[in-house]
Amino acid sequence: MADFQEIALHKALTEGQAVALWRLPNAQNQHLIIDCSESLFWNKPDLESLPAGFLVSPFESPDGKAYFLHADIHHSSENTNFQLGHRTQKAGYTLTKANDLLDQIQNYSPSKTFFSSFFKKNNTQDTEKQHYTDLVQKGIEAIEKGEFLKVVLSRRKRINLPQNFRLFTIFQNLCQAYPHAFISLTAIPNVGIWIGASPETLVSLDRKGIFRTVALAGTQPKGDLTNLREARWSQKEIEEQALVSRYIINCFKKIRLREFEELGPRTVAAANLLHLRTDFEVDTQDLNFPELANVMLELLHPTSAVCGMPKAPSLAFIQQYEGYDRELYSGFLGQVNIDHETHLFANLRCMQVFENEAVLYAGAGITQDSSPEKEWAETEQKCQTLLAILQNLERQ
């Protein structure tokens, strides 16, 4: 069944159709959807009213707009057949396109030819270490002046892809290596191909109406530690995580929501790193608040974990000094109303794929106790989440 998904993925890309492939944390089932429309949905999303599909938002989005991929064709690895989406079952272009694609998939052999239609020219420059440490120092000085409490500063790392690189193989290897992460592969015309292994839930609403979000911050190498209770955290990391938790609670306060469960902070492992995590839960059915996920999505993004706190001045600092467009990095993405559940994640530990190379993205939360050298080292460690998978592939 995995081979069938690979064929469908590649064929959709040869046709220039937007596609998403993902696996939820702690799950086995892999989902693939293909949007068969001529132009992709780009608007402010309403999670309650959207049909089944996949939502993708950049870090900065005018008026809160996002890309939405309709599940015109949906395949789950638990099933043997593709399903046609609601709009695809009606006469029209999408039905014709979906049926044509399904017919062609039966006799299609994957190759690299599909790459050319999705790859943009890669003009990305590596972030030099001196540039990044100077940027961090500038952030620390702004904090000391009282401009904000925290800012998240990111960088890029450009790498060559191994000769035996295959999109589907990388996706499967990530699924095996990081069972507790959200693994995703998205391809959108004029946006590009992105692959990630995110540890951070942004908003989630299950079929029982339980809303969840997570405060995840503070980072240190996992090393040989096996008992997570033995992890020791510095004051800087504890305060950084507390700021993210406070940000979420402040969002609850804005909508006068007091009935929530808070669990944490606790130490969790994400790939080669440890983080501090606090979980928040709300029973939307008990509160008769079905629109909570949509309301919180608008309030939360971009969160303190990817932007800073307060949001406005930290975002302004990023826009002025970071020096590049983050695009989909530190935006959000995930399934909407698939099997009556919505799960959106911050797009972290990700890379954009080009024809023979990729660009890795990583960031670090800067507070008044930050050290520029240590923040650089943290971003290097975060890049290892995907870099290790590529290096293992190269050795095969």
C-alpha positions in Angstrom: 0.0 0.0 0.0 2.9 2.3 0.7 4.1 1.8 -3.0 0.6 2.7 -4.2 0.7 6.0 -2.2 4.1 6.8 -3.7 2.8 6.3 -7.2 -0.2 8.5 -6.5 2.1 11.2 -5.0 4.4 11.3 -8.0 1.7 11.2 -10.6 -0.2 14.1 -8.9 3.1 16.1 -9.0 3.6 15.4 -12.7 0.2 16.9 -13.3 1.0 19.9 -11.2 -1.7 19.2 -8.6 -1.3 20.2 -5.0 -0.8 17.2 -2.7 -0.3 16.5 1.0 1.0 13.3 2.7 1.1 13.1 6.5 1.0 10.9 9.6 -0.2 12.0 12.9 1.9 11.6 16.1 1.8 8.1 17.7 -0.2 6.8 14.7 0.4 4.2 12.0 -2.1 5.4 9.4 -0.8 7.6 6.6 -3.1 10.0 4.7 -2.6 11.3 1.2 -4.9 13.8 -0.5 -4.8 15.4 -4.0 -6.5 18.7 -4.8 -7.8 18.5 -8.4 -8.9 22.1 -8.8 -7.3 24.5 -11.3 -6.6 27.1 -8.6 -6.0 26.5 -4.9 -8.1 28.0 -2.1 -6.3 31.0 -0.6 -8.5 32.7 2.0 -9.1 33.1 5.7 -10.1 29.6 6.9 -13.2 28.7 9.0 -12.4 25.3 10.5 -16.0 24.5 11.2 -17.3 25.1 7.7 -14.3 23.8 5.6 -14.8 20.3 4.0 -12.2 17.5 4.5 -8.8 18.6 3.5 -5.4 20.0 4.5 -4.6 23.5 5.6 -1.2 25.2 5.1 -0.3 28.7 6.3 2.9 30.7 6.0 4.5 32.4 9.0 3.3 35.7 7.9 -0.1 35.8 6.1 -2.1 38.8 5.1 -5.5 38.9 6.8 -4.9 35.4 8.2 -5.2 33.7 4.8 -4.0 30.1 4.2 -3.9 27.5 1.5 -6.5 24.8 1.7 -6.1 21.5 -0.2 -9.5 19.9 -0.8 -9.5 16.1 -0.4 -10.7 15.6 -3.9 -8.9 12.3 -3.8 -8.1 10.8 -0.4 -6.2 7.7 0.4 -5.6 6.2 3.8 -3.0 3.5 4.2 -5.5 1.5 6.3 -7.8 1.2 3.3 -7.2 -0.3 -0.2 -9.2 2.2 -2.2 -9.1 5.9 -2.8 -12.1 8.0 -1.8 -13.5 10.9 -3.8 -14.2 14.1 -1.9 -17.6 15.7 -1.5 -17.2 18.2 -4.4 -15.5 15.6 -6.5 -18.6 13.4 -6.5 -20.4 16.1 -8.6 -20.1 16.6 -12.3 -17.5 19.1 -13.3 -13.8 19.7 -13.8 -12.6 18.2 -10.5 -14.5 15.0 -11.0 -13.1 14.6 -14.5 -9.6 15.4 -13.3 -9.9 13.0 -10.3 -11.1 10.1 -12.5 -8.3 10.8 -15.1 -5.7 10.8 -12.3 -7.0 7.6 -10.8 -6.9 5.9 -14.2 -3.4 7.0 -14.9 -2.1 6.0 -11.5 -2.8 2.4 -12.3 -0.1 2.3 -15.0 2.4 4.9 -13.8 6.0 4.4 -12.8 7.5 7.0 -10.5 10.6 9.0 -11.7 12.2 12.3 -11.0 10.5 14.0 -13.9 7.9 15.5 -11.7 10.4 17.7 -9.8 10.7 20.3 -12.5 7.1 21.6 -12.3 7.3 22.3 -8.5 10.8 23.4 -7.9 11.6 27.1 -7.8 15.0 28.5 -8.4 16.9 28.3 -5.1 18.5 31.7 -4.4 18.7 30.9 -0.6 22.0 31.9 1.1 23.2 30.1 4.2 22.9 32.1 7.4 26.5 32.8 8.5 27.3 32.1 12.1 28.5 35.6 12.7 25.3 37.1 11.3 23.2 34.9 13.5 25.1 35.5 16.7 25.0 39.2 16.0 21.3 39.0 15.4 20.8 37.2 18.8 22.9 39.8 20.5 20.7 42.5 19.0 17.6 40.7 20.3 19.1 40.5 23.8 19.8 44.2 23.8 16.2 44.9 22.7 14.9 42.8 25.6 17.2 44.6 28.0 15.7 47.9 26.7 12.2 46.6 27.5 11.0 46.3 23.9 9.7 42.8 24.4 10.2 39.8 26.7 11.2 37.2 24.1 11.8 36.9 20.4 12.3 33.8 18.3 15.1 34.2 15.8 15.7 31.7 12.9 18.2 30.9 10.3 18.6 28.8 7.2 21.0 26.0 6.2 21.5 25.0 2.6 22.5 21.4 1.9 23.0 19.1 -1.1 20.6 16.2 -1.5 22.0 12.7 -1.7 22.0 11.1 -5.2 19.5 8.5 -4.1 17.1 11.0 -2.6 13.4 10.2 -3.1 10.5 12.2 -1.5 8.5 9.2 -0.4 11.5 7.4 1.0 12.4 10.4 3.1 8.8 10.6 4.3 8.8 7.0 5.3 12.2 7.2 7.0 11.0 10.2 9.1 7.9 8.2 10.1 10.1 5.4 11.4 12.6 7.6 13.1 10.2 10.0 14.8 7.0 8.1 15.8 5.9 10.9 18.2 6.2 13.8 15.7 3.8 15.0 13.0 5.4 14.0 9.7 4.3 15.8 6.6 5.1 16.3 3.0 3.3 19.1 1.1 3.6 20.2 -2.5 1.9 23.4 -3.7 2.4 24.9 -7.1 4.4 28.2 -6.8 5.0 27.5 -3.1 7.2 24.5 -3.3 7.8 21.1 -1.7 8.1 21.0 2.1 8.9 18.1 4.4 8.8 18.2 8.2 8.7 16.4 11.5 7.0 18.8 13.9 6.9 18.2 17.6 4.4 21.0 18.3 0.5 20.9 18.2 -1.0 24.3 17.5 -4.7 23.4 17.7 -6.4 20.1 17.8 -10.1 19.1 17.9 -11.0 15.4 18.1 -14.3 13.7 17.3 -15.3 13.9 21.0 -15.0 17.7 20.9 -11.8 17.8 23.0 -9.7 20.8 22.1 -6.0 20.7 22.7 -3.0 23.0 22.4 0.5 22.8 23.6 3.2 25.1 25.0 6.5 23.7 23.9 9.8 25.6 24.6 13.2 25.2 26.2 15.7 23.0 24.4 18.7 20.9 25.3 20.4 17.9 23.7 19.0 14.5 24.7 22.3 12.8 24.6 22.3 9.4 26.4 19.6 10.4 28.8 17.0 7.5 29.2 15.0 8.7 32.2 13.5 12.0 31.3 12.8 12.8 34.9 16.5 13.3 35.4 16.7 16.2 32.9 17.8 19.5 34.5 16.7 22.8 33.1 18.3 26.2 33.5 16.4 29.3 34.6 16.5 30.7 31.0 14.8 27.6 29.6 12.2 27.4 32.4 11.3 31.1 31.9 11.1 30.6 28.1 8.6 27.8 28.5 6.6 29.8 31.0 6.3 32.6 28.6 4.7 30.3 26.0 2.3 28.9 28.6 1.4 32.3 29.7 0.7 33.3 26.1 -1.8 30.5 25.7 -3.5 31.3 29.1 -3.8 35.0 28.0 -5.5 33.9 24.8 -8.0 31.9 27.0 -8.6 35.0 29.1 -9.3 37.1 26.0 -12.4 34.9 25.3 -13.2 34.6 29.0 -12.6 30.9 29.0 -11.7 29.6 32.4 -12.7 25.9 32.2 -9.5 24.3 30.9 -7.1 21.6 32.1 -3.4 22.3 32.3 -0.8 19.5 32.5 2.8 20.3 32.9 5.4 21.5 32.4 7.1 18.1 31.9 10.2 17.0 29.9 9.5 15.4 26.6 11.9 14.0 23.9 11.6 15.2 20.3 14.2 13.4 18.0 17.7 14.3 19.4 16.4 17.0 21.7 14.5 17.6 25.0 11.8 20.2 25.5 9.6 21.4 28.3 5.9 20.9 27.4 2.6 21.9 28.9 -0.7 20.5 27.6 -4.0 22.4 27.6 -7.4 20.7 27.1 -10.9 22.0 26.8 -14.2 20.0 26.5 -16.0 22.1 23.8 -19.1 20.0 24.0 -19.5 20.5 27.7 -19.0 24.3 27.2 -21.1 24.4 24.0 -18.2 26.1 22.2 -17.8 24.2 18.9 -16.0 27.1 17.3 -13.2 27.2 19.9 -10.5 25.7 17.6 -11.2 28.4 15.0 -11.2 31.2 17.6 -7.9 30.0 19.2 -6.2 29.5 15.9 -6.7 33.1 15.1 -5.5 34.2 18.5 -2.5 31.9 18.8 -0.7 32.1 15.5 2.1 33.1 15.4 2.6 31.8 19.0 5.2 32.9 21.5 7.1 29.7 20.6 7.7 30.8 17.0 7.5 34.6 17.2 7.9 36.1 20.7 6.1 37.9 23.4 4.4 40.4 23.2 3.6 39.4 19.6 3.5 42.8 17.9 6.9 44.1 18.9 8.7 40.8 18.6 7.2 40.2 15.1 8.3 43.7 14.1 11.8 42.9 15.2 11.9 39.7 13.2 10.6 41.6 10.1 13.2 44.3 10.5 16.3 42.3 11.3 16.0 38.6 10.5 16.7 39.3 6.8 14.6 36.8 4.9 11.1 35.5 4.3 10.3 32.4 6.4 7.7 31.3 3.9 6.1 28.2 5.4 8.6 27.7 8.2 7.0 28.4 11.6 3.6 28.7 9.9 1.1 25.9 10.5 -0.3 23.0 8.6 -2.4 19.8 9.1 -5.6 18.0 8.5 -9.0 19.6 8.7 -12.2 17.6 9.2 -10.5 14.3 8.2 -12.4 11.5 9.9 -14.2 14.2 11.9 -11.0 15.5 13.4 -8.8 18.6 12.9 -5.1 18.6 13.9 -2.9 21.6 13.1 0.8 21.8 13.9 3.5 24.5 13.9 5.7 23.8 10.9 9.0 23.2 12.7 11.9 20.9 12.0 11.2 21.4 8.3 13.0 21.8 5.0 12.1 23.1 1.6 13.2 20.7 -1.2 14.7 22.0 -4.5 16.0 20.0 -7.5 19.3 18.9 -6.1 19.4 20.6 -2.7 17.3 21.5 0.3 17.1 24.4 2.8 16.7 23.5 6.4 15.1 26.0 8.9 15.7 26.3 12.6 15.1 28.9 15.3 15.7 29.6 19.0 13.8 31.5 21.6 15.8 34.5 22.8 15.4 35.9 26.3 17.5 38.2 28.5 19.5 35.2 29.7 20.4 33.9 26.2 23.9 33.3 25.0 24.5 33.9 21.2 26.9 30.9 21.0 24.4 28.6 22.7 21.5 29.7 20.5 23.6 29.0 17.4 24.4 25.6 18.8 20.7 25.0 19.5 19.7 25.8 15.9 22.5 23.3 14.7 21.0 20.6 16.9 17.5 21.3 15.5 18.7 21.0 12.0 20.0 17.5 12.8 16.4 16.2 13.0 16.2 16.2 9.2 19.9 16.3 8.4 20.4 12.9 10.2 17.8 11.3 8.0 19.4 12.6 4.8 22.9 11.6 6.0 21.7 8.0 6.7 20.2 7.9 3.2 23.5 9.0 1.7 25.3 6.2 3.5 22.9 3.5 2.1 
